[in-house]
Amino acid sequence: MKRNIIALGGGGFSMEPENPALDHYILEQSFKKKPKICFLGTASGDSKDYIDRFYINFRKMDCRPSHLSLFMGHTHKIEDFILQQDIIYVGGGNTRNMLLLWREWGLDNVLKKAYYRGTVLSGLSAGAICWFEEGLTDSIPNQFNKLDCLGLLKGSYCPHFDGECERQNIYRDKIRKGEMKEGYACDDGVGLHFSNENLKAIISSRSNANAYKYNLENDVLHEKKIEPLRLIK
């Protein structure tokens, strides 16, 4: 069974609704004619505006959109509902709060089960960080901290890399000091596609956005800028 995760540094319907390239790419990975795609807006407190924007955009596409709210739930059979989906799309927001709620509800284990059954996992920002062992998050105001995540993918992840210079410096410094694992960073509009936990493709909806890989060798940090496949519509 193929296992797929698409982790976006930023972009998609919530950041560039006029450019659906990344969202189309996510839908295509299910290889189904009309895939079921479920939005998890936990990190935003299940913001109604965020959920509405998800439906506005995905109802224009060849798919069957739905959402699961932990704040205003519509079913007590969460596992059954999630396991019926072809794609899970996790929105941005407060990663720390999201993971705490997922663990309280047991949704973290349900998502892992879905993943190993072939459900495509995807998302941006918090919805990208969560799949790795660690992520750099601003869940606490005015701070950037390491956060332990679900660990489906090895290493660490940093989103919004081109939007916040402070985030770049802190991520590099934490890896250099051994406070975070080696990993990847993505500019807004860039996504990493992992298949069976191996990096398969790097994609972008923008002309000048990139991904970066960080390795530490003999206490020296090495940065590799990676040119993505441009999906500009």
N, C-alpha and C positions, 0 to 999 in steps of 0.2 A: 504494500500500500504506500503510495507516494505521500510524503508529508511536506507541506508548503507553508512558509511564513513570509509575508511581505511587510517589512518594517519601514515606514516612511518617516523621514526627518521632519517633514511638514508637507503641506499641500493637500491634494484631494479636495473633495467637495466643500469642506469647511473653510479652506483657505483660498482656493482658486476655483469657484464654481463655474467660471467661464471656460475652464480648461479641464475636461474630465478624463484626460489621458491616463493618469494613474489609477483612477477608479475603474476605467475600462480594463486596464491591465489586470487588476485584481479579479474582476469578474471572469476574465478569460482563463484564469488558472484553475477554475473548477471543471473546465471542459464539459460543462452541461449547457444545454440550449437555453434554459431559463432557470439559472441557479437561485436557490434560496439564500439570501444574504441577511444576516441579523446584525443590527447595530447595538453596541453596548456603550452607553453614555455615562457609565458610572463615575468616571473621573470628573465629569462636569456636574455631578449631582443629578444626573438625568435631566439636564436642562431641556425644557420643552422646545425652546428655540432651536437648539442643536438637533434634537430628534426631528423636528419639523423640516429642517434644512436637509437632513438625510433623506427623508421621504420625497421632498420636492425634487431632489437631484436624481435619486435612484429610480423613481417612477418613470423617468424619461428613458431609462435603459431597459434592456431585455433581461429582466430578473424579477424575483419575487421578494421585495424588501419587507422586513419586520424589525422589531426591536425588543429588547428585554430590559426592563427597568427593575432595579432593586429598591427604588424609593416609592414607585407607584406600580407595583407588580400586577400582572394580569393572569399569572398562573403560579400554582405552588409546585407544579411539575417541571422545575427548572431543567433538570437533567434531560428529561424527555424532549423538551423544547429545543435545547441546544443541540442535541444529537440528531435532530431532524434537519439541521441547517447544513448547507454546502459551504458557506463562507461566514466567518465571524469578522466584523469590522469594529475595532475598538477606537473610540474617540479620544481626544486630548483632554487635559485638565490636571487634576491633582493625582499623581501616580500613587503616592503613599496612601491616601485615603481610599483610592480604588482597590489597591491590593489588600488592604485591611478588610474592606467589605467583601471582596471576593472570597477571602479565606474564611470569614465569619459565616458566609452562606454556603461554603463548599464549592463555589463556582470555579475556583482555581483548579481543583481536581477534575471537575466536569470538563473544563476547557482542555486540559491535558488528555483526557479520555477521547474527546472529539478529535484532537490533533492526531492521535495515533490511529484513529479510524479513518483519517483522510480528509477531515474538514480543513479547509484553508483558513489560516489565522492571519489577520492583517490589522493594520491600524497606524495612526500617526502619533508622534510625540509620546504621551503616556501609553498610547496603544501600540507603540513600537518598543519602547523601553522594556515593557512588562515581559516580553518573551525571552530576554537575555538573563544571564546570571546576575548581572549588575547594570544599573543605569545611573546617569547623572541627572538629578532632578532638582527643580526649584519648588518642591512641594511645601517647604517652609519658607515663608516670605523673606526676601532679601538674602537668601542663602542658596548655594548649590552643594548638594550632598550626594554621597553614594547611597544607593538604595538596593537592597537585595530583592531580586525579582523571581520569576517562575523557573528560570534555568533551562528552558527548552533549547536555547541556543547558548553556546559557550562564549565566555568573555563579557565585555561591557559594551554599552551603546550610549551615544550622546546625540540627541536631535537638535534641530534649529541651529546648526553650527555656524551658518553665515549671518545669523541675525543678532547674535550676542557675543561680542568679543570677550567679555568676562567668562562666559561659558567655555569658550575655546581654551583660554589660558588655564582655567581651573581643571578642565578635563585632562589636558596634557600634564599638568603638574601632579595630579593625583596618580596617574599611571607612572610617571617618572619616579615618584616617591614610593611606589608599591602599594599605595592606598586603594587603587582600583586595578582590576585586571586589564590586560591588553584588550583592544577592541576596535570598534568602528564609530565614526561620526558621519552624519549626513546633513548637508545643507537642506533648507526648505526646498521642496519639489523633487527630492531624491529619495529613492527607496532601495533597500536591499532585499533581494529575493533568495531565500534559502530553500533548498529542496533536500529533504532527508538530512537536515542540519549542515549541509554544505552550501557555500555561497554559489548560487547558480547564475545570477544576473544582477546588475546594478542599473537602475532605470531612472529617468528624469523627465519631468514635464517642462523643464526650463532650459534655456540655452546656455546659461553660465553657472549652473549649480553642479556640485561634485560630491563625491564621498571620499572618506579618508580612513586609512587603516593605520593603527598604531601598534608598534612592537617595541619591547624593551630588551635590549641586548647589552650585557655588561654595563648596566646602569646608564646606557645611552638610549634615549627615546628616538625611534625612527618613525617618521611620518611618510606615508605613501599616498599621494593624491591619485584617485582613481576616476577616470573619465567614464561616465555612465552612457548607456544607450539612450539617446534622446527620443522621447515619445511625444514631441511637441505636435499639438493638433492645430 
